[in-house]
């Protein structure tokens, strides 16, 4: 028997007792009715749970407050995803049976049976066995007392629990701030107190030297040491080169210089500056003899031998002030200044 079906709050009689829809039992009944309309709960189970006869069950449709409450609950469950989650859980219960049929079917492809076995194992091992126990903890203890420091201890729970990052939220410094402090220490020579400041600053000094060094003089020394002017690999991967003490095309010199800068990670100078530096080292620009009568004569330079080139390079270095301007991709370092012709 239904009571007060026309009131604003509404009520329902369950097991002979009038229950308000705004009570805990009433809200539970509304949720079960919503699950029944979604196909997640059978009718017999609701009748048995709440002691409803067939006539009382049929008369629930006349309880307007109950109907409104059930419709509101259905809308809420759809919006927050509760209906979809419960539906997926009920369907997933059937997965082991389906996988078991595939596994036990001898006519099924072996590959499919192996995949079914893997899925069954994943389902069987999921749950409390694969989740760390709440009481398990990780304790790290670092003793720095031998060097005059202190004992640092970290005690954290192995399982991730709600609010487990409370300490980090309240007391720990942000990660970005720590990275910024680390960068400041590198720039100021700080950091590890067991490493001298000169060694700590060495990587930065090397980087500055690499980026600010005279790329043309470095390339020259590279060619002298190799006793050859190396160029980028050809289309078939073979290394191409020009011997020293011969007339070399300006294009080949430029290609070798660009390849060297790419390998060293420095920015090459512009073609005009490179040409002036070559004139300074090798003299006036010459012309190559064409291979065919109708070919153009490409510009070239008379590259000296390794010994002669080394002497010229050393003389230029001695004549250049050590604290003078260096090449940063715009100037030419020891080749700066006016070129005499």
C-alpha positions as CSV (number, residue, x, y, z in Angstrom):
1,X,0.0,0.0,0.0
2,X,1.3,3.4,-1.0
3,X,1.0,6.4,1.4
4,X,1.0,10.1,0.7
5,X,1.6,9.6,-3.1
6,X,0.6,13.1,-3.9
7,X,2.8,14.9,-1.4
8,X,5.8,16.9,-2.6
9,X,8.5,14.7,-0.9
10,X,6.6,11.4,-1.3
11,X,6.9,8.1,0.4
12,X,6.5,4.4,-0.2
13,X,5.5,1.4,1.9
14,X,8.2,-1.2,2.1
15,X,7.6,-4.3,4.3
16,X,4.6,-2.7,5.8
17,X,6.4,0.5,6.9
18,X,6.0,3.9,5.4
19,X,9.4,5.1,4.2
20,X,10.1,8.7,3.0
21,X,11.9,9.0,-0.3
22,X,14.3,11.5,1.3
23,X,15.6,9.0,3.8
24,X,18.5,6.7,3.3
25,X,16.3,3.7,2.7
26,X,14.1,5.7,0.4
27,X,17.0,7.0,-1.7
28,X,18.4,3.4,-1.9
29,X,15.0,2.2,-3.2
30,X,15.0,5.1,-5.8
31,X,18.4,4.0,-7.0
32,X,17.4,0.4,-7.3
33,X,14.3,1.4,-9.3
34,X,16.6,3.5,-11.6
35,X,18.9,0.5,-12.1
36,X,15.8,-1.7,-12.9
37,X,14.8,0.7,-15.6
38,X,18.4,0.5,-17.0
39,X,18.3,-3.3,-17.1
40,X,20.9,-3.7,-14.4
41,X,18.6,-5.2,-11.7
42,X,15.8,-7.8,-12.2
43,X,12.3,-7.2,-11.0
44,X,12.2,-10.3,-8.7
45,X,15.3,-9.2,-6.9
46,X,13.7,-5.8,-6.0
47,X,10.5,-7.4,-4.9
48,X,12.4,-9.9,-2.7
49,X,14.7,-7.2,-1.3
50,X,11.9,-4.8,-0.3
51,X,9.0,-7.3,0.3
52,X,6.8,-6.0,-2.4
53,X,3.8,-8.0,-3.7
54,X,2.8,-8.1,-7.3
55,X,-0.1,-5.6,-6.6
56,X,2.2,-3.2,-4.7
57,X,4.8,-3.4,-7.5
58,X,2.2,-2.6,-10.1
59,X,0.9,0.4,-8.0
60,X,4.3,2.0,-7.9
61,X,3.6,3.5,-11.3
62,X,0.8,5.6,-9.7
63,X,3.3,7.2,-7.2
64,X,4.1,10.5,-8.9
65,X,6.8,11.6,-6.5
66,X,8.5,8.2,-6.8
67,X,8.3,8.4,-10.6
68,X,9.8,11.9,-10.6
69,X,12.6,10.8,-8.2
70,X,13.5,7.8,-10.4
71,X,13.6,9.9,-13.5
72,X,15.9,12.4,-11.8
73,X,18.1,9.6,-10.5
74,X,18.4,8.1,-14.1
75,X,19.4,11.5,-15.4
76,X,22.1,11.9,-12.7
77,X,23.5,8.4,-13.3
78,X,23.7,9.1,-17.1
79,X,25.5,12.4,-16.6
80,X,28.1,11.2,-14.0
81,X,28.7,7.9,-15.9
82,X,27.5,5.6,-13.2
83,X,25.0,3.8,-15.5
84,X,27.6,3.2,-18.1
85,X,30.2,1.9,-15.6
86,X,27.8,-0.5,-14.0
87,X,26.6,-1.8,-17.4
88,X,30.2,-2.3,-18.5
89,X,30.9,-4.2,-15.2
90,X,28.0,-6.5,-15.8
91,X,29.1,-7.2,-19.3
92,X,32.7,-7.7,-18.2
93,X,31.6,-10.5,-15.9
94,X,30.8,-12.5,-19.0
95,X,34.4,-12.0,-20.4
96,X,36.0,-15.0,-18.5
97,X,33.3,-17.3,-19.9
98,X,33.8,-16.1,-23.4
99,X,37.6,-16.3,-23.1
100,X,37.3,-19.8,-21.6
101,X,35.3,-21.0,-24.5
102,X,37.9,-19.7,-26.9
103,X,40.7,-21.2,-24.9
104,X,39.0,-24.7,-24.7
105,X,37.9,-24.7,-28.3
106,X,40.4,-26.9,-30.2
107,X,39.2,-25.7,-33.5
108,X,40.1,-22.1,-32.7
109,X,43.4,-20.6,-34.1
110,X,46.3,-21.2,-31.7
111,X,47.0,-17.5,-31.8
112,X,43.5,-16.6,-30.6
113,X,43.8,-19.3,-27.8
114,X,47.1,-17.8,-26.6
115,X,45.6,-14.3,-26.6
116,X,42.6,-15.6,-24.6
117,X,45.0,-17.2,-22.1
118,X,46.8,-13.9,-21.6
119,X,43.6,-12.0,-21.1
120,X,42.4,-14.6,-18.5
121,X,45.7,-14.3,-16.7
122,X,45.4,-10.5,-16.6
123,X,41.9,-10.8,-15.2
124,X,42.9,-13.4,-12.6
125,X,45.9,-11.5,-11.3
126,X,44.2,-8.1,-11.2
127,X,43.0,-6.9,-7.8
128,X,44.5,-7.0,-4.4
129,X,47.4,-9.3,-5.4
130,X,48.8,-6.7,-7.9
131,X,48.2,-3.8,-5.6
132,X,50.8,-3.0,-2.8
133,X,49.5,-3.4,0.7
134,X,48.5,-0.3,2.5
135,X,51.1,-1.0,5.2
136,X,54.0,-1.5,2.9
137,X,56.5,1.4,3.0
138,X,59.7,2.4,1.4
139,X,62.4,3.8,3.7
140,X,65.6,5.3,2.3
141,X,68.3,6.4,4.8
142,X,71.3,8.3,3.7
143,X,74.1,8.8,6.3
144,X,76.3,11.8,5.6
145,X,77.8,12.1,9.1
146,X,81.2,11.0,7.9
147,X,81.6,14.2,5.9
148,X,80.2,16.4,8.6
149,X,76.6,16.2,7.3
150,X,73.5,14.7,8.8
151,X,71.3,11.7,8.3
152,X,68.6,12.1,5.7
153,X,65.7,9.7,5.8
154,X,62.8,9.3,3.4
155,X,59.8,7.3,4.6
156,X,57.0,6.9,2.0
157,X,54.1,4.5,1.5
158,X,54.5,2.1,-1.3
159,X,50.8,2.3,-2.2
160,X,49.4,5.5,-3.6
161,X,46.6,6.7,-1.3
162,X,44.4,9.8,-1.3
163,X,46.2,12.6,0.4
164,X,49.6,10.8,0.2
165,X,51.1,13.9,-1.5
166,X,50.1,16.2,1.2
167,X,53.6,16.7,2.4
168,X,54.7,17.7,-1.1
169,X,51.8,20.1,-1.4
170,X,52.5,21.8,1.9
171,X,56.3,21.8,2.4
172,X,58.2,20.6,-0.7
173,X,59.5,23.1,-3.2
174,X,58.1,22.9,-6.8
175,X,60.1,20.9,-9.3
176,X,60.5,23.9,-11.6
177,X,62.0,26.0,-8.8
178,X,64.5,23.2,-8.0
179,X,65.5,23.1,-11.6
180,X,65.9,26.8,-11.7
181,X,68.1,26.7,-8.6
182,X,70.2,24.0,-10.2
183,X,70.7,26.1,-13.2
184,X,71.7,29.1,-11.0
185,X,74.3,26.9,-9.3
186,X,75.8,25.9,-12.6
187,X,76.1,29.5,-13.7
188,X,77.6,30.7,-10.5
189,X,80.0,27.8,-10.1
190,X,78.0,26.4,-7.2
191,X,76.7,22.9,-6.8
192,X,78.8,19.9,-5.5
193,X,81.2,21.2,-2.8
194,X,83.6,18.3,-3.4
195,X,84.4,19.4,-7.0
196,X,86.6,22.5,-7.4
197,X,85.0,25.6,-8.9
198,X,87.5,25.4,-11.8
199,X,86.3,21.9,-12.8
200,X,82.7,22.8,-12.3
201,X,83.1,25.7,-14.7
202,X,85.0,23.7,-17.2
203,X,82.0,22.4,-19.2
204,X,80.7,25.9,-19.5
205,X,84.1,27.2,-20.5
206,X,84.4,24.6,-23.2
207,X,81.0,25.4,-24.5
208,X,81.8,29.1,-24.7
209,X,85.1,28.3,-26.4
210,X,83.4,26.0,-28.9
211,X,80.8,28.6,-29.8
212,X,83.1,31.6,-29.8
213,X,86.2,30.1,-31.4
214,X,87.5,31.1,-34.9
215,X,85.8,28.4,-37.0
216,X,88.0,29.2,-40.0
217,X,91.3,28.7,-38.2
218,X,89.9,25.5,-36.6
219,X,88.9,24.2,-40.0
220,X,92.4,25.1,-41.3
221,X,94.1,23.2,-38.5
222,X,91.7,20.3,-39.1
223,X,92.8,20.1,-42.8
224,X,96.5,20.5,-41.9
225,X,96.3,17.7,-39.4
226,X,94.6,15.4,-41.9
227,X,96.9,16.5,-44.7
228,X,93.8,16.6,-46.9
229,X,90.7,18.8,-47.5
230,X,87.8,16.5,-46.7
231,X,84.5,17.1,-48.3
232,X,81.0,15.6,-47.5
233,X,80.4,12.1,-48.6
234,X,79.2,11.6,-52.2
235,X,75.9,10.2,-53.4
236,X,77.2,6.6,-52.9
237,X,78.6,7.2,-49.4
238,X,82.2,7.5,-50.5
239,X,84.3,10.2,-48.9
240,X,85.7,12.8,-51.3
241,X,88.8,14.9,-50.7
242,X,91.4,17.2,-52.3
243,X,95.1,17.0,-51.6
244,X,97.1,19.8,-50.2
245,X,99.6,21.6,-52.4
246,X,97.2,21.6,-55.3
247,X,94.7,24.1,-56.8
248,X,91.3,23.4,-55.2
249,X,88.0,24.7,-56.3
250,X,86.4,27.4,-54.1
251,X,83.2,25.3,-54.0
252,X,85.2,22.3,-52.6
253,X,86.8,24.5,-49.9
254,X,83.4,25.9,-48.9
255,X,81.8,22.4,-48.7
256,X,84.6,21.2,-46.5
257,X,84.3,24.2,-44.2
258,X,80.5,23.7,-43.9
259,X,80.9,20.0,-43.2
260,X,83.4,20.8,-40.4
261,X,81.1,23.4,-38.8
262,X,78.2,21.0,-38.9
263,X,80.3,18.3,-37.3
264,X,81.5,20.7,-34.5
265,X,78.1,22.3,-34.0
266,X,79.3,25.9,-34.8
267,X,77.7,28.5,-37.1
268,X,79.7,29.0,-40.3
269,X,80.5,32.5,-41.7
270,X,78.9,33.8,-44.8
271,X,80.5,33.1,-48.2
272,X,81.9,36.6,-48.6
273,X,83.8,36.4,-45.3
274,X,85.0,32.9,-46.1
275,X,86.3,34.1,-49.5
276,X,88.2,36.9,-47.9
277,X,89.8,34.5,-45.4
278,X,90.8,32.2,-48.2
279,X,92.4,35.1,-50.1
280,X,94.3,36.0,-46.9
281,X,95.6,32.5,-46.5
282,X,96.1,31.3,-50.1
283,X,96.5,34.5,-52.2
284,X,94.5,35.7,-55.1
285,X,91.7,33.7,-56.5
286,X,92.6,31.5,-59.5
287,X,90.8,29.5,-62.2
288,X,90.7,25.8,-62.7
289,X,91.3,24.3,-66.1
290,X,87.9,23.0,-67.5
291,X,87.6,19.4,-68.3
292,X,85.6,20.1,-71.4
293,X,86.1,22.9,-73.9
294,X,82.6,24.3,-73.3
295,X,82.7,24.2,-69.5
296,X,83.2,27.3,-67.4
297,X,86.4,27.8,-65.4
298,X,85.4,27.5,-61.7
299,X,87.2,29.8,-59.2
300,X,89.8,28.1,-57.1
301,X,92.7,28.8,-54.8
302,X,96.3,27.5,-54.7
303,X,96.3,25.6,-51.4
304,X,99.8,25.2,-50.0
305,X,101.3,22.1,-48.5
306,X,100.6,21.2,-44.9
307,X,103.9,22.7,-43.7
308,X,103.5,26.0,-45.5
309,X,99.9,26.3,-44.5
310,X,100.9,25.6,-40.8
311,X,103.5,28.4,-40.9
312,X,101.0,30.9,-42.3
313,X,98.4,29.9,-39.7
314,X,100.8,30.2,-36.9
315,X,102.0,33.6,-38.1
316,X,98.4,34.8,-38.2
317,X,97.7,33.5,-34.7
318,X,100.8,35.3,-33.3
319,X,99.9,38.5,-35.0
320,X,96.3,38.4,-33.6
321,X,95.8,39.8,-30.0
322,X,94.6,37.0,-27.7
323,X,92.0,39.2,-26.1
324,X,90.8,40.6,-29.4
325,X,87.5,39.9,-31.0
326,X,86.6,36.3,-31.8
327,X,84.4,34.7,-34.3
328,X,80.7,34.3,-33.3
329,X,79.3,33.6,-36.7
330,X,79.7,37.2,-37.9
331,X,83.4,38.1,-37.7
332,X,86.3,36.0,-38.8
333,X,88.6,36.1,-35.7
334,X,92.3,36.0,-36.8
335,X,91.2,36.8,-40.3
336,X,89.5,40.0,-39.3
337,X,90.8,43.2,-40.7
338,X,91.5,44.5,-44.1
339,X,92.7,42.0,-46.7
340,X,95.7,43.2,-48.7
341,X,95.6,42.4,-52.4
